[in-house]
Amino acid sequence: MSYKPGKTSTVPKFSSFKPKVETSQPQSEKADEPRQHGGHSSHQKRDRHDPAIVASHQADKTRHLKPSQQPSPHEQDGGALFVYDKRGDPLIRRYGGNNRREIPNYRRFGSGRILGVDGYMRIDKTRSRDEFFILGYHESRSLLSGDRKSVLAKGGHHKSQSVRVRREESQTVTGLEDFVPLRSSKKRKRDGAESEDALSEDEPSYRSIYGKSKNHEHSDSDVDYASDASAGPRDRAADDPVRFKSIELSRRVRDHPEDIDAWFELVNHQDILLRISGQDGRHPTTAEVKSFADIKLSMLEQAYSHASTDSQREKLQLRIMREGSKIWDATTISKRWEEALKEQGSSFGLWREYTNFQQSRLSSFQYEEIKQLYIEQLQRLQTEASTEQLKLDRVRIHEQIIYVFLRATRFISDAGYRELAVAAWQATLELTFARPSTLPEQSEVKIPSTFQDYWESEVPRIGEEAAQGWAAFERSDGVLEPPEPRSSNAFMSPNTRDGYKAWSIIEQHKARVATNPARTMDDGAEDDPFRVVMYADIQDLLLYLPKEDIPHIHGQLLDAFLVFCHLPPSLSSSSIVQDILQDDFIVRSPASLATETSLGLVTSFEEENKRPPEFSHDYQRMSVTPNVLFSSPRWFKYMEKIRDDVPADLYRWMSTTLKHLVRMFEIRGLAPYYLAFESVNEPGNEKKTAKALLKQDSTNISLYLGYSILEWARGNKDVARTTLAAAMGLKTIMIHSRVSLGIAAAWMELEDNNLTRSILQLCALSYNSSATSILESPTASPAQILKARQFLSSNRDYLLSSGDAENAIIYAEALTLLEYLTQQSNKEPSSGSQGDIWSAITSISSCSDDLVARGLGSSSSHERLLQSAARLLYYHASQGPFRPGFLREQLAKYINLFPQNTIFLELFAWREARLSIDDRVRSMLDKVVLVEPYDCISSRIFAIRHESRTGNIHSTRAAFEHALESEACKNHPGLWISYIRFCHERKELRSKTKGVFYRALQCCPWSKEVFMEAFATLVRDMDSSELKSVYNTLCEKGLRVHVEMEEFVEKWRREHKEKDKAKR
C-alpha cells in the first residue's frame, strides 16, 4: 500500500502494544497497592482512571470518527467528570464489540446465576466478547466450538469463583512411561510458526493491550487457578441432579451387583442422558442412539451375569434383545435369538419380541410361517392353562391367549385374508357367549364336535341377519335354514389407459367386497377359494375358554374384539388391554391420518383465541366416562364415526355383532357402548335404540345418563331433564348413581348459563324426600349449600379411607362443581357467567394428592377425576376471562401424571402461541410424553398433528420421522401409509416418497395395504420394472391377491389398442 504525504493514515493504532518505559517503583509502594479478588493488578486500575491514558484513548477513538460524528466541544471537555456520547461508537459494528479499554473491571457473583429465577439457570459467557446465553439444566454449547474457556466452565457451577485448570506436572510425558502417549509432549510447528493453540497455558501471553500478562491474571474477570484434582465429579454433580443420579446408580451397582433393579434403573437412566445429549433441542442422531444402545447392552450383560432367578434372567434377556437389535446385524440377531429361546423358551415376553422380529423382517418373512408361529403359541398356552390349578394364574394365561388370538387375526387381516380373520372371531364369540347349556362337563378343554356341524351347516352366524346362535341350533336339532345366496354387485370398469392403475382399482374393489365369509352358493365363491371359510381353516385358531373362567375374562375378550373392529375398548382396564393399545402390530384406524400443514396464514389474536381445541382424534387415549362416550360438540369424543371408512359389509357385521351381544346374549355392560356406537354412526336412531335397550334393562343408570346427554346435545333440553328426573325417581337406584345423575344435571344447567339452577341440582343431592321442593326454590340458601358441602366431602373422605376410589371420585367431582359455583376467593379472574376456578381446582388437587398418597396415582379413577377437572378448566376458559398460566400449570400437572391422555395434551396445546420462542408443547412432548415407558401411538399421532397445525412441512416431516424411528410406531402400517401420502402430496418432498415406500416395506412386510401404495400413490412415479418387482415380492411373501396382475395388464393394454384401432 503506497503512502501519500499529507494524508492522514486510517490504519488504527494500538498504542498499548508499544513497549513501555518501565519505571522503578519502591517495594513498599507495591506492597501497599490493593489487590482485587482473583489477582488483577492495580496497574490496570490506574490505566482505567489515569487522565493521561483516558485522554489518549479518547483521542485514538476520535481519530476514527468522521468530522460530522466527532463529539461536540462540550462533550470533549477534559475537565468534566463524565463524558457524554450521544452518538455512540461507530467502530462497534466494525470490530464486533465495545472498546474493552473503556469497560471498567467487574466480576459476577454466583458464577452466572440469575437472581430471582426459580430453578437452576445461569448466564454462560462465551469467549472474550460480551455475549452470553441463559442456560438451564443440561443445556450447553458444543464442546467442539473451540472456546476452551467455555468448555472448562462446564466443569462445575456450584462455586462463585471461576477456576482455570492448570495442568499438573504429573501429566507431562517424559518418554520413560510404559505406555504410548496419544498426544505428543512437544507442540509441532506448522509453516514455521506456532499456532495459538500450540502455546502453553502457563506461558505469559503477549496479546493483552496492557502488555505482558502476569501470573494468575485473566483478561476478562478474576480467575483462580486450581489443579485437575480440585474439580472432582462430586463437585461437578452438586447442581446437576442427572449427573448426581448417574454417580449414585453407578455406585449402587458397583457395591451391590446382585441388585438387578439398580441395574435396570441405570440402563433406563441412559435414555435420559441420550435425550439431553442433543444441542438446541435437536433429537438424538442414529449414531448417538447406537452408541447409547451399546452402552446399555454392556450394562445389561453385566447384570445378567449376576441374575439369580429365572424372572430376572427373563427380563434382562428381553431387554438385551431389544437393545441389541439396534446395533447387531441380521446374522448376529438370528443367532442370539436362537440362544435366547433355548434358555427362556417359555417366556411370553420373549416370544412376543421374537415374533416382532420375525414378522418385520422382509428378507425372511413368509405368511404361512408367521401364521404357524401364532398357532403354535396358542396351542402351547392352551395346554399350559389346562394344567394350571390356581385361578389367578389361569386367568393370566387366558389373557395372554386373547392377546395372541387378537394379534393373529390382525396379522391375517392385514395380509389380505379378511374372511378368515372375521370367521375366527365369529366362531370364538359363538363358542364363548352362545354355548349350549346342555353340553356335558369335560375334564379336558376341547371344542365339541357338534360345533363343527353348526359351522358346516352355513346357517346365519353371529353378526349376520337372522342369526340365532349355536345354542339355538342345538335346541332345534340342526334344522335351521341357511341364508339365501348372495349375488355380487356390478362394478364399473376403471376409466384409465394405465394397466397398472386399472389393476390397482380392481384389486382394491375385490378386497373391499371380500371381507365376510361367503357361503358355498354365493356368487363368485367358486372363482376364489379363500372366500368360503371351512371349519378346517379355523380350527387351529379358535379359543375355547373354560366355562368357570368366562366371567373373569369376558371383558378382555370383548375389548379385544372391539380393537379388531377399529373401535376403542369399553369394558376392561386390565393390563393386557393396555398392552394391546400400545402395540403397533395391533392398533389400527380405518381413517388415514390427515395432516394439513399451515401455509403461513397469519391469524389475528382474537381469531386464535376463538379457535376451539381439536375434539376429534382418530387415535385417542382417555378414560371412559359418560361425557366422552356420549360427547357433545363442545367436548372430546371417545368414539369416531367409522361407517364411511370401512367396507359396507364389514360395518354391517360389526354393528350387528354388537347388537347381538347386547340384545341376544344380554351383556349388560356393553349396552351404553352400543348406544354410543349407534348415535355416532346412525344419527337419528338414538331414541329408538335407547327405548329398546331400556325396555330390556330398565335399571341401567348408564343408559339413562347417556340418552339424556344425547338429547341435550341435539337441543332437546326438556327431554334430557325429564330423562334424568325419571332415573332419579327409580326405587332401586343406588346413592352413588344418584349423585352421578345430579352431576350430569348440574352440568346441563351450567352449560345453559343457569348457575342458580346448577347449584340447586347439587344441593338436592343431600336430601332424599324433599329434593323436589329444593329444585323448585328460586335460590339455594347458605344452610343448604353448607349441608351439601358437608354431605359430599364426608362421603368422599369415607370412601377414600375405605379404598373405594371409584365411587369416591363421584363425590369429589360433585364437590368441585359446588365449590366452583358458590365460592368467591377472587384469586383468579372471572365474570358473571363464571365461577371460582381457584377454589374448584384446590378441591380437586386435595383429592388428587390423597389418591397419590394412597398409591392410586396411576389408577383409572384418578384419571377420570382429572378429566372432570380439565372439563371444568376448559369451560371456565371458554366463558370469559382467565389466566393462561393457571390453565397451563394445572394441565402440566395432569400430563405428568397421565402422559398418554389426549384430553390433557390437546388442552395444553390449545392456547399456546404458534410462534412462541419457548415452545412449551414441544418441550412437554420431548421430556414427558414421548419417552419410555409412556411413548405410544396416540401420542405420536398427536405430535404429528400438532406440527401440521403449528409448524411447517419440514417440522411435520421430522415428527413423522421421529415417530417411525421410535419403538412405539416403527411397525405401524397406517402411519407409514400416511407418511408416504404426506410426502407425495408435497412438492418439496415428492422426490423422497419412493425411499419412504421402500422403508415401509422393510418394516411392514406383512401389510398388503403398504404394498398397494406402489400401485395407488406411486403408480406414476415408478416404472414397469419396479411395479413388477413390488408385485412379485407381494406374491412371494404369500399375501392375498385377487387378480393376477401381469395377465390383467396385458389384457387391458391389448383391449385398449383394439379400441384405438376401431376408432381409426
Buried (B, 14 or more C-beta within 10 A) or exposed (E): EEEEEEEEEEEEEEEBEEEEEEEEEEEEEEEEEEEBEBBBBEEBBEBBEEEEBBEBBBEBBEEBBEEEEBBEEEBBEEEEEEEEEEEEBEBEEEEEBEBBBBEEBEBBEEBBBEEEEEEBBBBBBBBEEEEEBEBEEBBBBEEEEEBEBBBBBEBBBEBEBBBBBBEEEEEEBEEEEEEEEEEEEEEEEEEEEEEEEEBEEEEEBEEBEBBEBBEBBBBBBBBBBBBEEBBEBEBBBBBBEBBBBBBBBBEBBEEEBEBBEBBBBBBBBBEBBBBBBBEEEEBBEEEEBBBBBBBBBEBBEBBBEBBEEEEBBBBBBBBBBBBBBBBBEEEEBBEBBEEBBEEBEEBBBBBBBBBBBBBBBBEEBBBEEBBEBBBEBBEBBBEBBBEBEEEEEBBBBBBBBBBBBBBBBBBBBBBBBBBBBBBBBBBBBBBBBBBBEEBEEEEEBEBBEBBBBBBEBBBBBBBBEEBBBBBBBBBEEEEBEEBEEBEEEEEEEBEBEBBBBBBBBBBBBBBBBBBBBBBEBBEBBEEBEBBBBBBEBBBBBBBBBEEEBBEBBBBBBBBBBBBBBBBBBBBBBBEBBBBBBBBBBBBBBBBBBEBEBBEEEEEEEEEEEEEEBBBEBBBBBBBBBBBBBBBBEBBBBBBBBBBEBBBEBBBBBBBBBBBBBBBBBEBBBBBBBBBBBBBBBBEEEBBEBBEBBBEBEEBBBBBBBBBBBBBBBBEBBEBBBEBBBEBBEBEEBEEBBBBBBBBBBBBBBBBEEEBEBBBBBBBBBBBEEEBEEBBEEEEBEEEBBEBBBEBBBEBBBEBBEEEEBEBBBBBBBBBBBBBBBBBEEEBBEBEEEBBBBBBBBBBBBBBBEBBBEBEBBEBBBBBBBBBBBBBBBBBBBBBEEBBEEBBBEBBBBBBEBBBBBBBBBBBBBBBBEEEEEEBBBBEBBBBBBBBEEBBBBBBBBBBBBBBBBBBBBEBBBBBBEBBBEBBBBBBBBBBBBBBBBBBBBBEEBEEBBBEBBEBBBEBBBBBBBBBBBBBBBBBEBBEEEBBBEBBEBBEEBBBBBBEEBEEBBEEBBEEBEEEEEEEE
